[in-house]
Amino acid sequence: MANSFNLGNGNWAQKTEKLLAYNAENNNYKPLPFDFDRASTATRVNRDGLIETVGIDEPRIDFLNNSKGHLLLEPQRQNLIADSDDMTGFSFSTGAIDLNSGIAPDGSNTAIKFKDDNSGGAGSVRMFKNYTVSTSTDYQMSVFMKANSLNFGGLRTGGFNQPANADTIFNLSNGTIHTQAAAHTRASIEDYGNGWYRCSIGFETGSSVTSGNFVVILANNNGNPTGVQLNGTSNVLIWGAQFEEGGYATSYIPTSGSAVTRSKDNADNTSTEVLTLSNQASFYWYVKGQIGASDVNNTGFIMRYFLDSSTDNSSYVALNTNPTEWRIRIQSSTDSNFQSTTVSKLEDAKIVVTVNTSTFSIYANGALILSQAYNGDAITFENIRIQADMANENKGVLNLVDTKAYNTELTEAEAIALTTL
């Protein structure tokens, strides 16, 4: 497939402020520095499946549900819960917690046993903490849960929106949402291995609401935390609570004594010597399903390749989304070509774009989507530079498994083979 630029596909090399990509010229790989910055520490899931903290300006190669790893790029977020490590600042309507009661998702013996202490009687066991919030604003609550003597646990928005006490119940035996409150428009449960699930709910605060409670609840098999008879010792394991402003959950931000802010990830390469071009090129992305609001039109690019060495916005091929799907933008000096891939942006996508002086073609998940002439001038072919941008909250979380650029136009057979999931 001729000379190529490669980043990912299980071949990761990173250090502080740098992520190495490779330029395959004459079968001789030459490492290319891919600049990276993040002004804070952050967490990832390592190869052993454990959550770990990486340093300031260190790229995160995350292996959650992906054996080859993916570059994790997120916007800035703050965990408002000051004691996520042990949740000792929470109050109890009934129930209690035992610290250091099991192996947590980070491999430490810090899992918390949240239990019925026989005082609730009819299943009203819950722990809670009050937080000040902004009116008419999106927030996300999450906590790691693991079945113990109970298979069900839940989250409640206590007074943040209407109805005042809305519950979503999670089945911790099979990783599903058992019952979901109508007010919780963004509920999810994600498998972190070893029986642990990250349970999350999202909501918008009311127009006059300025505070409310983050509530963790117990539930038995009928999924109703009110009026359920627990047995006096019923319990689940919990760990790593997070309360963040935004329309979706991001990676865990550990806290111990105060709220903590994780800065945004930024990855960029503006080298003018990645690959030299001559009237044709091809581009490939393999991205995990985007985490973020499904109704946001991401008009700004997520990742793009420049083809004009002198003018950044003159000629490029970019990966974007529309409100529901991954899409491609092919920009010439005078015209934009926006084309959907027909793949939901919540789903994994393998995408190839081939370009020459008169036409472009788009392939997605093993199929040719379209092939046509440009709407206006053709793009300029000089050399390739790559750029990623996660500055905008609306762009969601980007999990990049692999991206490549070629200085030739791939054949239809090659493109289909490359994009088949």
ZIJO-V530870 format. One record per pair of residues at least 12 apart in sequence whose C-alpha atoms are under 7 Angstrom apart, sorted by the first residue. I is the first residue (numbers start at 1). GAP is how many residues later the second one is. If there is no record, write none. Layout:
BEGIN
i=[I;I]
gap=[GAP;GAP]
END
This chain:
BEGIN
i=[1;2;2;2;3;3;3;3;4;4;4;4;4;4;5;5;5;5;5;5;5;6;6;6;6;6;6;7;7;7;7;7;8;8;8;9;9;9;10;10;14;15;16;16;17;17;17;17;17;18;18;18;18;19;19;19;19;19;20;20;20;21;21;23;34;34;34;35;35;35;36;36;36;36;36;37;37;37;37;38;38;38;38;38;38;39;39;39;40;40;40;41;41;41;41;41;42;42;42;42;43;43;43;44;44;45;45;45;46;46;47;49;49;50;50;50;51;51;52;60;69;70;70;70;71;71;71;72;72;72;73;73;73;73;73;74;74;74;74;74;75;75;75;75;75;75;75;76;76;76;77;77;77;77;78;78;78;78;78;79;79;79;79;79;79;79;80;80;80;81;81;81;82;82;82;82;82;83;83;83;83;84;84;84;84;84;84;85;85;85;85;85;90;90;90;91;91;91;92;92;92;93;93;93;94;94;94;94;94;95;95;95;95;95;95;95;96;96;96;96;97;97;97;97;98;98;98;99;99;99;100;101;104;105;111;111;111;112;112;112;113;113;113;113;114;114;114;114;115;115;115;115;116;116;116;116;117;117;118;118;121;121;122;122;122;122;122;123;123;123;123;123;123;123;124;124;125;125;126;126;126;126;127;127;127;128;128;128;128;129;129;129;130;130;130;130;131;131;131;132;132;132;133;133;134;135;135;135;135;135;135;136;136;136;136;137;137;138;138;138;138;138;138;139;139;139;139;139;139;139;140;140;140;140;140;140;140;140;140;140;140;141;141;141;141;141;141;142;142;142;142;142;142;142;143;143;143;143;143;143;143;143;144;144;144;144;144;144;144;144;145;145;145;145;145;145;145;145;146;146;146;146;146;146;146;147;147;147;147;148;148;148;149;149;149;150;150;150;150;151;151;151;151;152;152;152;152;152;152;152;152;152;153;153;153;153;153;154;154;154;154;154;154;154;154;155;155;155;155;155;155;156;156;156;156;157;157;157;158;158;158;158;159;159;160;160;160;160;160;161;161;161;162;166;166;167;167;168;168;169;175;175;175;176;177;178;179;183;184;184;184;185;185;186;186;186;187;187;187;188;188;202;202;240;247;247;248;248;248;264;265;266;266;267;267;268;268;268;269;269;269;270;270;270;271;272;272;272;272;273;274;274;274;275;275;275;276;276;276;276;277;277;277;277;278;278;279;279;279;280;280;280;280;280;280;280;281;281;281;281;281;281;281;282;282;282;282;282;282;282;282;282;282;283;283;283;283;283;283;284;284;284;284;284;284;285;285;285;285;285;285;286;286;286;286;286;286;286;287;287;287;287;287;287;288;288;288;288;288;289;289;289;289;290;290;290;290;290;290;291;291;291;292;292;294;294;295;295;296;296;297;297;297;298;298;298;298;298;299;300;301;301;301;302;302;302;302;302;303;303;303;303;303;304;304;304;304;304;304;304;305;305;305;305;305;305;306;306;306;307;307;307;307;307;307;308;308;308;308;309;309;314;314;314;315;315;315;315;315;316;316;316;317;317;317;318;321;324;324;325;325;325;325;325;325;326;326;326;326;326;327;327;327;328;331;332;332;332;333;333;334;334;335;335;335;337;341;341;349;349;350;350;350;350;351;351;351;351;352;352;352;354;354;355;357;357;358;358;358;359;359;359;360;360;363;363;364;365;365;365;366;366;366;366;367]
gap=[409;404;405;406;21;22;403;404;19;20;400;401;402;403;17;18;19;269;399;400;401;15;16;17;397;398;399;14;15;395;396;397;393;394;395;59;392;393;58;59;45;43;41;42;18;19;20;40;41;15;16;17;18;14;15;16;17;40;12;13;14;12;13;251;233;234;235;232;233;234;21;23;230;231;232;20;228;229;230;18;19;225;226;227;228;17;18;224;16;222;223;12;13;14;15;221;12;13;211;220;208;209;210;16;18;17;18;19;16;17;16;14;15;55;56;57;54;55;54;12;332;329;330;331;328;329;330;326;327;328;192;317;324;325;326;190;191;316;323;324;188;189;190;315;316;317;318;186;187;188;167;184;185;186;166;181;182;183;184;163;164;165;174;180;181;182;163;164;179;161;162;178;173;174;175;176;177;172;173;174;175;156;157;158;170;171;172;154;155;169;170;171;37;38;39;36;37;38;34;35;36;32;33;34;25;26;30;31;32;20;21;22;24;25;30;31;18;19;20;21;15;16;17;18;14;15;16;12;13;14;12;12;135;91;126;127;128;125;126;127;122;123;124;125;121;122;123;124;118;119;120;121;116;117;118;119;115;116;114;115;108;109;104;105;106;107;108;96;102;103;104;105;106;107;101;102;92;93;89;90;91;92;88;89;90;85;86;87;88;84;85;86;81;82;83;84;80;81;82;78;79;80;77;78;76;70;71;72;73;74;75;68;69;70;71;67;68;65;66;67;107;108;109;63;64;65;105;106;107;108;60;61;62;63;103;104;105;106;107;108;109;59;60;61;101;102;103;56;57;58;59;99;100;101;55;56;57;95;96;97;98;99;52;53;54;55;94;95;96;97;51;52;53;54;91;92;93;94;26;49;50;51;90;91;92;25;26;89;90;87;88;89;85;86;87;70;84;85;86;20;21;22;69;17;18;19;20;66;67;68;69;71;16;17;64;65;66;13;14;15;16;62;63;64;65;12;13;14;60;61;62;12;58;59;60;56;57;58;54;55;56;57;53;54;45;46;49;51;52;43;44;45;21;15;17;13;14;12;13;54;14;16;22;13;12;45;44;20;17;18;19;17;18;15;16;17;13;14;15;12;13;45;46;14;45;46;43;44;45;127;125;123;124;121;122;118;119;120;116;117;118;115;116;117;114;37;111;112;113;110;109;110;111;108;109;132;106;107;108;131;104;105;106;130;103;104;77;78;102;75;76;77;101;127;128;129;73;74;75;125;126;127;128;70;71;72;73;123;124;125;126;127;128;69;70;71;121;122;123;67;68;69;119;120;121;65;66;67;117;118;119;63;64;65;114;115;116;117;61;62;63;112;113;114;59;60;61;111;112;56;57;58;59;55;56;57;106;107;108;55;105;106;104;105;29;30;28;29;27;98;24;25;26;22;23;24;96;97;21;20;17;18;19;17;18;86;87;88;15;16;84;85;86;12;13;14;15;82;83;84;12;13;79;80;81;82;78;79;80;73;74;75;76;77;78;72;73;74;75;73;74;17;18;19;16;17;18;64;65;14;15;16;12;13;14;12;24;20;21;15;16;17;18;19;20;14;15;17;18;19;12;13;14;12;48;45;46;47;44;46;42;43;40;41;42;38;23;28;15;16;14;15;69;71;12;13;14;68;12;63;67;55;56;54;21;22;15;16;20;13;14;15;12;13;52;53;55;54;55;56;50;51;53;54;49]
END
